[in-house]
Amino acid sequence: MIKWVALDKLTSWLNQSDTDVLCLVAPNYEPRSVLGLEPLLADLRANSERVQFGLLTLQSSSRRIEPLEYLKTANTNRLKRLIHSRLGRAPYALTVPYPNAFSEVTAQGIMRDLASGSKPPFSLVLDLTALPRKVIAAIMSVILRERQQGRLERIFLLYSWAGAYPQPRYPGDIGALVPVRSGVALSRLLGSVGAARAVVLPSRQGFESRQFIEALPPTKHVSVHLLVDRENPFHSFQVLRANTAVVNDTALSLQYYLTLQAGHEHLLQWARECPIEPDTAYLVAPFGPKLVLVSGWLALGIVQQRCADANNTVCDVVLLSGHQYNTTYSLGFDRLEAYELDTSTLTTGAWP
């Protein structure tokens, strides 16, 4: 359950909510990290006391690229001014170290600080646009537990699409494939099993999908889920070109979808229907738009429950560590999309 929500419906609900709403955003050096939020802020009721914004700044002392740091600071200050002018007060500012020392405990502290002045149950609006995937995974674990405990009422996810991407788009430091839950190298995790069932959601980089598939054991079944964005199909052609080797591999199962919501439903269907076998790793590699990481996290919870009685199985979401860009990752802004995350229809006994 991830359901697309029209932006006017979301802002109407925000303006009429009778519970506190926490909005967590994290502007970075990309223009879309601010431009996507401007129309949402413009439609909010002036001086609304129910809506509380938190500005998350991720700060690294070891991986500082000064031109990007300058852009990030400028975008952060711009967003602070926009929020203050609309709500009549400054947003709550949080700065945490990243990537060093960032963990689920850090994510728990962020949510606790943001909610310190609110009375539960409250609702959450989380902007995924500029959050690193490792941070999204940690926050997902926290908000799913908050939802189970009745502290969270509604959960909305925002994602701003980029207007364009510069070429070439390869990071200076790629890093290794790392299962998020276990935190060990993928090769070490796979060393304990004899087979793998996996879903990979490719990105416009291309290299990480091929790297992931080649790291799997010889006995494997891999489904490749490819987005052909109906709103901007030309962006999708870049993804297809970058993943030519994957698309042409006849040993893989390909599925295409036209919206992120459809992709979410395909992924949960895989989680519910894939055969559960002993001595097998069940992996999701969500390299595409960041919303698919949320879908992957939900799918992981479903598969994990189904594997409860199977011997020697592992379930994990696989991401890249050390993903560092030397130039701005995206250019401009295309559109803002909103989704509601509804976990009420899921069995939630074994969330990651």
KETOR-863983 format. One record per residue: residue in three letters; y, x, z of N, C-alpha, C in turn. Coordinates in steps of 0.2 Angstrom, whole numbers, padded with zeros to 4 digits, always signed. Layout:
<atoms>
ALAYXZYXZYXZ...
</atoms>
This chain:
<atoms>
MET-0005+0002+0000+0000+0000+0000+0007+0003+0000ILE+0009+0005-0006+0015+0007-0007+0018+0002-0013LYS+0023-0001-0011+0026-0006-0015+0033-0005-0017TRP+0035-0005-0024+0041-0004-0026+0046-0009-0024VAL+0052-0007-0022+0057-0012-0019+0064-0011-0023ALA+0067-0016-0025+0073-0015-0029+0078-0013-0024LEU+0083-0009-0026+0088-0006-0022+0092-0011-0019ASP+0094-0016-0023+0098-0021-0020+0095-0025-0014LYS+0088-0026-0015+0084-0029-0010+0084-0025-0003LEU+0084-0018-0004+0083-0014+0001+0090-0014+0005THR+0096-0013+0001+0102-0013+0005+0104-0019+0008SER+0102-0025+0005+0103-0031+0008+0099-0032+0015TRP+0093-0029+0015+0089-0029+0021+0092-0025+0026LEU+0094-0019+0024+0098-0014+0029+0104-0017+0032ASN+0108-0021+0028+0114-0024+0031+0112-0030+0035GLN+0106-0033+0035+0105-0039+0039+0099-0037+0044SER+0097-0031+0045+0092-0030+0049+0094-0031+0057ASP+0089-0034+0060+0091-0035+0067+0087-0030+0072THR+0085-0025+0069+0082-0019+0073+0085-0013+0070ASP+0085-0008+0074+0088-0001+0072+0084+0002+0067VAL+0088+0005+0062+0085+0008+0056+0087+0015+0056LEU+0082+0020+0056+0083+0027+0056+0082+0029+0049CYS+0087+0033+0046+0087+0036+0039+0087+0043+0040LEU+0082+0046+0037+0081+0053+0038+0082+0056+0031VAL+0087+0060+0030+0088+0063+0023+0088+0071+0024ALA+0087+0075+0019+0087+0082+0019+0090+0085+0013PRO+0097+0085+0012+0100+0088+0006+0098+0095+0005ASN+0097+0097-0001+0096+0104-0003+0101+0106-0008TYR+0099+0111-0012+0103+0114-0018+0103+0110-0024GLU+0099+0105-0024+0098+0100-0030+0103+0095-0030PRO+0107+0094-0036+0112+0088-0036+0109+0081-0034ARG+0103+0080-0036+0100+0074-0035+0099+0072-0028SER+0099+0077-0023+0098+0076-0016+0103+0073-0013VAL+0109+0073-0016+0115+0069-0014+0117+0063-0019LEU+0117+0064-0025+0119+0059-0030+0114+0053-0029GLY+0108+0054-0028+0104+0048-0027+0105+0043-0021LEU+0109+0046-0016+0110+0042-0010+0117+0039-0010GLU+0121+0041-0015+0128+0038-0016+0128+0031-0017PRO+0124+0028-0022+0124+0021-0023+0121+0017-0017LEU+0117+0020-0013+0114+0017-0007+0119+0016-0002LEU+0123+0022-0001+0128+0022+0004+0134+0017+0003ALA+0135+0017-0004+0141+0012-0006+0140+0005-0005ASP+0133+0003-0004+0132-0004-0003+0130-0006+0004LEU+0130-0001+0008+0129-0002+0015+0136-0005+0018ARG+0134-0010+0023+0140-0013+0026+0144-0008+0030ALA+0150-0008+0030+0155-0003+0033+0154-0003+0041ASN+0153+0003+0044+0153+0003+0051+0147+0000+0054SER+0142-0001+0050+0135-0004+0053+0133+0000+0059GLU+0131-0003+0064+0129+0000+0070+0121+0000+0071ARG+0118-0003+0066+0111-0003+0066+0108+0003+0063VAL+0112+0005+0058+0109+0011+0054+0111+0018+0056GLN+0106+0022+0058+0108+0029+0060+0105+0034+0055PHE+0109+0038+0053+0107+0043+0048+0106+0050+0052GLY+0100+0053+0050+0099+0060+0052+0099+0065+0046LEU+0103+0070+0047+0103+0075+0041+0099+0081+0044LEU+0093+0082+0040+0089+0088+0042+0090+0094+0037THR+0092+0099+0041+0093+0106+0037+0087+0110+0039LEU+0084+0113+0033+0078+0117+0034+0081+0124+0033GLN+0080+0129+0038+0084+0135+0037+0079+0141+0038SER+0079+0145+0033+0074+0151+0033+0078+0157+0034SER+0076+0162+0038+0080+0168+0039+0077+0174+0034SER+0071+0173+0032+0067+0178+0028+0068+0176+0020ARG+0069+0170+0018+0069+0168+0011+0076+0165+0009ARG+0081+0169+0010+0088+0167+0008+0090+0169+0001ILE+0091+0164-0003+0094+0166-0009+0101+0163-0009GLU+0106+0168-0008+0113+0165-0006+0116+0160-0011PRO+0116+0161-0018+0119+0155-0022+0116+0149-0020LEU+0109+0148-0019+0106+0142-0017+0108+0140-0010GLU+0109+0144-0006+0111+0142+0001+0118+0139+0000TYR+0123+0142-0004+0129+0140-0005+0129+0133-0007LEU+0125+0131-0012+0124+0124-0015+0122+0120-0010LYS+0117+0122-0006+0114+0118-0001+0119+0116+0005THR+0123+0121+0007+0129+0119+0012+0134+0114+0009ALA+0136+0115+0002+0141+0111-0001+0138+0104-0001ASN+0132+0103-0003+0129+0096-0004+0128+0093+0003THR+0126+0097+0008+0126+0094+0015+0132+0092+0018ASN+0138+0096+0017+0144+0094+0019+0147+0088+0015ARG+0145+0087+0009+0147+0082+0005+0144+0075+0008LEU+0137+0076+0009+0134+0070+0012+0136+0068+0019LYS+0138+0073+0023+0141+0071+0029+0147+0067+0029ARG+0151+0069+0024+0158+0066+0023+0157+0058+0020LEU+0152+0058+0016+0150+0051+0013+0148+0046+0019ILE+0143+0049+0023+0141+0045+0028+0146+0043+0033HIS+0150+0048+0035+0155+0047+0040+0160+0042+0037SER+0162+0042+0031+0167+0037+0028+0164+0030+0028ARG+0158+0030+0027+0155+0023+0026+0153+0020+0033LEU+0150+0024+0038+0148+0021+0044+0153+0022+0050GLY+0158+0026+0049+0163+0027+0054+0161+0032+0059ARG+0155+0036+0058+0153+0041+0063+0149+0046+0059ALA+0148+0052+0062+0145+0057+0059+0137+0056+0059PRO+0133+0058+0055+0126+0058+0055+0124+0063+0061TYR+0118+0061+0063+0114+0066+0068+0112+0072+0064ALA+0114+0078+0066+0112+0084+0062+0106+0087+0066LEU+0101+0089+0062+0095+0093+0065+0094+0099+0060THR+0093+0105+0063+0092+0111+0060+0085+0114+0063VAL+0080+0115+0058+0074+0117+0060+0072+0123+0056PRO+0068+0128+0059+0066+0134+0054+0061+0131+0049TYR+0061+0134+0044+0056+0133+0038+0056+0139+0034PRO+0050+0141+0031+0043+0138+0033+0040+0140+0039ASN+0043+0146+0042+0039+0149+0048+0040+0144+0054ALA+0035+0143+0057+0034+0139+0064+0035+0132+0063PHE+0035+0130+0056+0036+0122+0055+0029+0119+0056SER+0028+0114+0060+0021+0111+0061+0022+0104+0063GLU+0017+0100+0064+0017+0093+0066+0021+0092+0072VAL+0020+0097+0077+0024+0097+0083+0032+0097+0081THR+0034+0101+0076+0041+0101+0074+0043+0094+0071ALA+0038+0091+0067+0040+0085+0064+0040+0079+0070GLN+0036+0080+0075+0037+0075+0081+0043+0076+0084GLY+0046+0082+0085+0052+0083+0088+0058+0080+0084ILE+0057+0081+0078+0063+0078+0073+0063+0071+0074MET+0057+0067+0074+0057+0060+0075+0059+0058+0082ARG+0057+0062+0087+0060+0060+0093+0067+0061+0094ASP+0070+0066+0091+0077+0067+0092+0081+0062+0088LEU+0079+0060+0082+0082+0055+0078+0082+0048+0081ALA+0076+0047+0085+0076+0040+0088+0078+0040+0095SER+0081+0045+0097+0083+0045+0105+0088+0040+0107GLY+0092+0037+0102+0097+0032+0104+0095+0025+0102SER+0089+0024+0099+0086+0018+0097+0081+0015+0101LYS+0080+0008+0101+0075+0005+0105+0070+0003+0100PRO+0064+0005+0102+0058+0003+0097+0056-0005+0099PRO+0053-0008+0093+0052-0005+0087+0058-0004+0082PHE+0058+0001+0079+0063+0002+0074+0060+0003+0067SER+0064+0003+0062+0062+0005+0055+0064+0012+0053LEU+0061+0014+0048+0062+0021+0045+0063+0021+0038VAL+0069+0024+0035+0070+0025+0028+0069+0033+0028LEU+0065+0035+0024+0063+0043+0023+0065+0045+0016ASP+0069+0049+0015+0071+0052+0008+0066+0058+0007LEU+0062+0057+0002+0057+0062+0000+0060+0067-0004THR+0065+0066-0008+0068+0070-0013+0068+0077-0012ALA+0071+0080-0007+0072+0087-0006+0067+0090-0001LEU+0063+0086+0002+0059+0088+0008+0053+0092+0005PRO+0051+0098+0007+0045+0102+0005+0039+0098+0007ARG+0034+0099+0003+0028+0095+0003+0024+0096+0010LYS+0025+0102+0013+0022+0103+0019+0025+0099+0025VAL+0032+0098+0024+0036+0094+0029+0034+0087+0028ILE+0033+0084+0022+0031+0077+0021+0025+0076+0024ALA+0020+0081+0023+0013+0080+0026+0013+0079+0034ALA+0017+0084+0037+0018+0083+0044+0021+0077+0046ILE+0027+0075+0043+0030+0069+0045+0026+0063+0044MET+0022+0063+0039+0017+0057+0037+0012+0056+0043SER+0009+0062+0046+0005+0061+0052+0008+0058+0058VAL+0015+0060+0059+0019+0057+0064+0020+0050+0063ILE+0023+0048+0058+0025+0041+0057+0019+0036+0056LEU+0013+0038+0054+0007+0034+0054+0005+0033+0061ARG+0005+0038+0066+0004+0037+0073+0009+0032+0076GLU+0015+0033+0074+0021+0029+0077+0019+0022+0075ARG+0017+0021+0069+0016+0014+0066+0010+0011+0070GLN+0005+0015+0071-0001+0012+0075+0001+0010+0082GLN+0005+0014+0085+0007+0013+0092+0013+0007+0093GLY+0015+0004+0087+0019-0001+0087+0026+0001+0088ARG+0028+0007+0087+0035+0009+0088+0039+0009+0081LEU+0035+0009+0076+0038+0008+0069+0037+0001+0066GLU+0042-0002+0064+0041-0009+0061+0040-0009+0053ARG+0045-0006+0050+0045-0005+0042+0046+0002+0040ILE+0043+0004+0035+0044+0011+0033+0046+0011+0025PHE+0051+0013+0023+0054+0014+0017+0054+0021+0014LEU+0052+0022+0008+0052+0029+0005+0057+0029-0001LEU+0061+0034-0001+0066+0035-0006+0064+0041-0011TYR+0065+0041-0017+0064+0046-0021+0069+0046-0027SER+0073+0052-0028+0078+0052-0033+0075+0057-0039TRP+0074+0054-0045+0072+0058-0051+0077+0062-0053ALA+0075+0068-0056+0080+0073-0058+0082+0071-0065GLY+0088+0073-0068+0090+0071-0074+0087+0076-0079ALA+0085+0082-0077+0082+0087-0082+0080+0093-0078TYR+0076+0097-0081+0073+0103-0078+0075+0109-0082PRO+0077+0114-0080+0079+0120-0084+0072+0124-0086GLN+0072+0128-0091+0066+0132-0093+0068+0139-0092PRO+0063+0143-0091+0056+0142-0088+0056+0139-0081ARG+0051+0136-0079+0051+0133-0072+0045+0136-0069TYR+0045+0142-0067+0040+0145-0063+0043+0149-0057PRO+0039+0148-0052+0042+0151-0046+0041+0158-0045GLY+0046+0162-0042+0045+0169-0041+0039+0171-0037ASP+0037+0166-0032+0032+0168-0027+0028+0161-0027ILE+0022+0162-0030+0017+0156-0031+0014+0155-0024GLY+0011+0160-0021+0007+0159-0015+0000+0157-0016ALA-0004+0154-0011-0011+0152-0012-0012+0145-0011LEU-0017+0142-0013-0019+0135-0012-0022+0135-0005VAL-0019+0130-0001-0020+0129+0006-0021+0122+0008PRO-0027+0121+0010-0029+0114+0013-0024+0113+0019VAL-0020+0107+0019-0015+0106+0024-0018+0105+0031ARG-0023+0101+0032-0026+0100+0038-0029+0106+0041SER-0033+0109+0038-0037+0115+0041-0032+0121+0041GLY-0028+0122+0036-0023+0128+0037-0026+0134+0035VAL-0032+0134+0032-0036+0140+0030-0035+0140+0022ALA-0037+0146+0019-0037+0147+0012-0043+0142+0009LEU-0041+0140+0003-0046+0135+0000-0053+0138-0001SER-0053+0144-0003-0060+0147-0004-0064+0148+0003ARG-0060+0148+0008-0064+0148+0015-0067+0141+0016LEU-0063+0136+0015-0065+0129+0016-0071+0128+0012LEU-0070+0129+0006-0076+0128+0001-0082+0132+0002GLY-0082+0137+0006-0087+0141+0007-0093+0138+0012SER-0090+0132+0015-0095+0129+0020-0099+0123+0016VAL-0097+0122+0010-0100+0116+0006-0103+0118+0000GLY-0107+0114-0003-0110+0116-0010-0107+0112-0016ALA-0103+0107-0015-0101+0103-0020-0094+0101-0018ALA-0090+0098-0023-0083+0095-0022-0082+0089-0026ARG-0079+0084-0023-0076+0079-0027-0068+0079-0026ALA-0064+0079-0031-0057+0080-0031-0053+0076-0035VAL-0047+0074-0033-0042+0071-0038-0036+0076-0038VAL-0034+0078-0044-0028+0082-0045-0023+0078-0049LEU-0017+0078-0046-0011+0075-0049-0006+0080-0052PRO-0006+0082-0058-0003+0088-0061+0005+0087-0060SER+0008+0093-0060+0015+0093-0061+0017+0096-0068ARG+0024+0097-0069+0026+0100-0075+0026+0108-0075GLN+0023+0110-0069+0022+0118-0069+0015+0119-0073GLY+0010+0116-0071+0004+0117-0075-0001+0122-0072PHE+0002+0127-0069-0003+0132-0067-0007+0130-0061GLU-0004+0126-0056-0007+0125-0050-0013+0120-0051SER-0013+0116-0056-0019+0111-0057-0025+0115-0060ARG-0023+0120-0064-0029+0124-0067-0031+0129-0062GLN-0027+0131-0057-0029+0136-0052-0033+0132-0047PHE-0031+0126-0046-0035+0122-0041-0042+0120-0044ILE-0043+0118-0050-0049+0116-0053-0054+0122-0053GLU-0051+0128-0055-0055+0134-0056-0058+0137-0049ALA-0054+0135-0044-0056+0137-0037-0062+0133-0034LEU-0064+0127-0037-0069+0123-0035-0076+0125-0036PRO-0081+0124-0033-0088+0126-0034-0090+0123-0040PRO-0096+0126-0043-0098+0124-0050-0100+0117-0050THR-0103+0114-0044-0105+0107-0044-0099+0103-0041LYS-0096+0100-0046-0090+0096-0044-0089+0091-0049HIS-0085+0086-0047-0082+0080-0051-0075+0080-0049VAL-0071+0080-0055-0064+0081-0054-0060+0075-0058SER-0056+0071-0055-0052+0066-0058-0045+0068-0059VAL-0042+0068-0065-0035+0070-0066-0031+0064-0067HIS-0026+0063-0063-0022+0057-0063-0015+0059-0066LEU-0013+0057-0072-0007+0059-0075-0002+0053-0076LEU+0004+0054-0074+0009+0049-0074+0013+0050-0081VAL+0013+0044-0085+0017+0044-0091+0023+0039-0089ASP+0028+0042-0086+0034+0038-0083+0037+0033-0089ARG+0036+0027-0088+0038+0022-0093+0046+0022-0093GLU+0049+0024-0087+0057+0024-0087+0059+0030-0091ASN+0056+0036-0091+0058+0042-0095+0052+0045-0097PRO+0049+0043-0103+0042+0046-0105+0043+0053-0107PHE+0049+0055-0109+0050+0062-0112+0049+0067-0106HIS+0050+0066-0100+0049+0070-0094+0041+0071-0094SER+0038+0066-0095+0030+0066-0095+0027+0070-0100PHE+0030+0070-0106+0028+0075-0111+0028+0082-0109GLN+0033+0084-0105+0033+0091-0103+0027+0092-0098VAL+0025+0087-0094+0019+0088-0090+0013+0089-0094LEU+0012+0085-0099+0006+0085-0103+0006+0092-0107ARG+0011+0094-0109+0011+0101-0112+0009+0106-0108ALA+0012+0106-0102+0011+0111-0097+0003+0111-0094ASN+0000+0105-0095-0007+0105-0093-0012+0103-0099THR-0010+0107-0104-0015+0106-0110-0022+0108-0109ALA-0023+0113-0105-0030+0115-0104-0033+0110-0100VAL-0030+0107-0095-0033+0102-0091-0034+0096-0095VAL-0030+0093-0099-0030+0087-0103-0036+0088-0108ASN-0037+0094-0111-0042+0095-0116-0049+0097-0113ASP-0050+0097-0106-0056+0099-0103-0060+0093-0103THR-0066+0092-0107-0070+0086-0107-0074+0085-0101ALA-0074+0090-0097-0078+0090-0091-0075+0086-0085LEU-0068+0085-0086-0064+0081-0081-0063+0074-0083SER-0062+0070-0078-0061+0063-0079-0053+0061-0079LEU-0050+0059-0085-0043+0058-0085-0041+0050-0084GLN-0036+0049-0080-0033+0043-0080-0026+0043-0081TYR-0023+0038-0084-0016+0038-0085-0013+0032-0082TYR-0007+0033-0079-0003+0027-0076+0004+0027-0078LEU+0008+0022-0078+0014+0021-0080+0020+0021-0075THR+0017+0020-0069+0022+0019-0063+0019+0023-0057LEU+0023+0025-0052+0021+0028-0046+0016+0023-0042GLN+0018+0017-0042+0014+0012-0038+0007+0011-0041ALA+0007+0011-0048+0000+0011-0051-0004+0017-0050GLY-0001+0023-0049-0004+0029-0048-0007+0029-0041HIS-0003+0026-0036-0005+0025-0029-0011+0021-0029GLU-0011+0015-0032-0017+0011-0032-0023+0014-0035HIS-0022+0018-0040-0028+0022-0043-0031+0027-0038LEU-0026+0030-0034-0029+0035-0030-0032+0032-0024LEU-0030+0026-0021-0033+0023-0016-0040+0020-0018GLN-0040+0018-0024-0046+0015-0027-0052+0021-0027TRP-0050+0027-0029-0054+0033-0029-0057+0034-0022ALA-0052+0033-0017-0054+0035-0010-0059+0030-0008ARG-0059+0024-0010-0063+0018-0008-0070+0018-0011GLU-0070+0021-0017-0076+0020-0022-0080+0026-0023CYS-0077+0032-0022-0081+0038-0024-0087+0039-0019PRO-0093+0041-0022-0099+0042-0018-0098+0047-0013ILE-0101+0045-0007-0100+0049-0001-0107+0053-0001GLU-0107+0059-0001-0113+0064-0001-0112+0069+0004PRO-0118+0071+0007-0118+0077+0012-0116+0084+0008ASP-0114+0088+0012-0112+0095+0009-0107+0095+0004THR-0102+0091+0005-0097+0090-0001-0090+0090+0002ALA-0085+0093-0002-0078+0093+0000-0075+0088-0004TYR-0071+0084-0001-0067+0078-0004-0059+0080-0003LEU-0056+0082-0009-0050+0085-0009-0045+0081-0014VAL-0039+0081-0012-0033+0078-0016-0028+0083-0017ALA-0026+0085-0023-0021+0090-0024-0015+0086-0027PRO-0010+0084-0023-0005+0080-0026+0001+0085-0028PHE+0001+0087-0034+0006+0092-0037+0012+0088-0040GLY+0011+0082-0042+0016+0078-0045+0022+0076-0041PRO+0025+0071-0043+0031+0068-0039+0029+0068-0032LYS+0034+0069-0027+0032+0069-0020+0029+0063-0017LEU+0031+0057-0020+0028+0051-0018+0020+0051-0018VAL+0017+0055-0023+0010+0055-0023+0007+0059-0017LEU+0011+0063-0014+0008+0066-0008+0007+0061-0002VAL+0011+0056-0002+0010+0051+0003+0004+0047+0001SER+0003+0045-0005-0003+0042-0007-0009+0046-0006GLY-0009+0053-0007-0014+0057-0005-0016+0057+0002TRP-0011+0057+0006-0012+0057+0013-0016+0050+0016LEU-0014+0045+0013-0017+0038+0014-0024+0039+0012ALA-0025+0041+0005-0032+0042+0003-0036+0046+0007LEU-0034+0051+0010-0037+0056+0014-0040+0052+0020GLY-0036+0048+0023-0038+0044+0029-0044+0040+0027ILE-0044+0036+0021-0049+0032+0019-0055+0036+0018VAL-0055+0041+0015-0061+0045+0013-0064+0048+0020GLN-0059+0050+0024-0062+0053+0030-0066+0048+0035GLN-0064+0042+0035-0067+0037+0038-0074+0036+0035ARG-0074+0036+0028-0081+0034+0025-0086+0040+0026CYS-0083+0046+0027-0087+0052+0028-0090+0053+0035ALA-0088+0048+0040-0090+0049+0047-0097+0050+0048ASP-0101+0047+0044-0109+0048+0045-0112+0052+0041ALA-0108+0056+0036-0111+0060+0032-0111+0068+0034ASN-0117+0071+0033-0117+0078+0036-0113+0083+0032ASN-0110+0087+0036-0106+0093+0032-0102+0091+0027THR-0097+0087+0028-0092+0085+0023-0085+0087+0026VAL-0080+0089+0022-0074+0091+0023-0069+0087+0019CYS-0063+0085+0022-0058+0081+0018-0051+0084+0019ASP-0048+0085+0014-0041+0088+0015-0037+0087+0009VAL-0030+0088+0010-0025+0088+0005-0023+0095+0003VAL-0023+0097-0003-0022+0104-0005-0015+0105-0008LEU-0011+0110-0005-0005+0111-0008-0004+0119-0009LEU+0001+0121-0012+0003+0128-0013+0007+0131-0007SER+0005+0136-0005+0010+0140+0000+0014+0144-0003GLY+0020+0146+0000+0024+0151-0003+0027+0149-0009HIS+0029+0143-0010+0032+0141-0017+0039+0142-0016GLN+0042+0147-0019+0049+0149-0019+0052+0150-0026TYR+0057+0146-0027+0061+0146-0033+0067+0151-0032ASN+0069+0154-0038+0074+0159-0038+0081+0156-0041THR+0080+0150-0044+0085+0146-0047+0085+0139-0045THR+0090+0135-0046+0089+0128-0044+0084+0125-0048TYR+0080+0121-0044+0074+0118-0047+0075+0112-0052SER+0080+0108-0051+0081+0103-0056+0089+0102-0057LEU+0090+0099-0063+0097+0098-0065+0099+0090-0065GLY+0105+0088-0062+0107+0082-0063+0103+0076-0059PHE+0104+0070-0061+0101+0065-0057+0100+0059-0062ASP+0094+0056-0062+0092+0051-0067+0092+0044-0063ARG+0088+0043-0058+0088+0037-0055+0085+0037-0048LEU+0087+0033-0043+0084+0032-0037+0079+0026-0036GLU+0073+0028-0033+0068+0022-0033+0067+0022-0025ALA+0065+0016-0023+0063+0014-0016+0056+0011-0016TYR+0053+0013-0011+0046+0010-0010+0045+0008-0003GLU+0041+0003-0001+0039+0001+0006+0032+0003+0007LEU+0031+0007+0012+0024+0009+0014+0022+0004+0019ASP+0016+0000+0017+0013-0005+0022+0006-0002+0023THR+0005-0001+0030-0001+0002+0032-0005-0004+0035SER-0003-0010+0036-0006-0015+0039-0013-0017+0037THR-0014-0016+0030-0020-0018+0027-0025-0012+0027LEU-0023-0007+0030-0028-0001+0030-0031+0000+0037THR-0037+0002+0037-0041+0003+0044-0038+0010+0046THR-0036+0011+0052-0032+0017+0054-0035+0020+0060GLY-0042+0021+0060-0045+0024+0065-0045+0032+0065ALA-0044+0034+0059-0045+0042+0058-0040+0045+0053TRP-0034+0043+0055-0029+0046+0051-0028+0054+0052PRO-0027+0057+0046-0026+0065+0047-0021+0067+0052
</atoms>
